[in-house]
């Protein structure tokens, strides 16, 4: 089932179950997906586009959570964390650091990278394998560390 359809189904279930927090998060996600459809002038988003939109939403919530924690607003940070957990149900399983390292080492070998200056070649080879499954900053950090050695 496409992600947008799944979210619409889950909105109905959350309404019936009286889950107000999950309902507001799902409505926000649906709104973001609908806005992306309008922006791209499409009648429907494929799952890859939907994953991109939801990852951006998760990233926004993570940044908000960090800000709330720095500001001493634990209750707001907890709310953001709960919303992140709702959104993560619709995203592919994230790769661990060890899995990313293994993929990065393989990409380094296939691209023939020798130094940190070759990081772009490695990232170009690696990103199709990890897109949607790992944070780009983490991947870049791992590649940089491997190339420094």
Buried (B, 14 or more C-beta within 10 A) or exposed (E): EEBBEBBBEBBEEBBEEEBEEBBBBBBBBBEBBEEBBEEEEEEEBEBEBBBBBBBEBBBBBBEBBEEBBEEEBEEBBEBBBEBBEBBBEBBEEBBEEEBBBEBBBBBBEEBEBEEEEBBEBBBEBBBEBBBBBBBEEBBBEBBBEBBEE
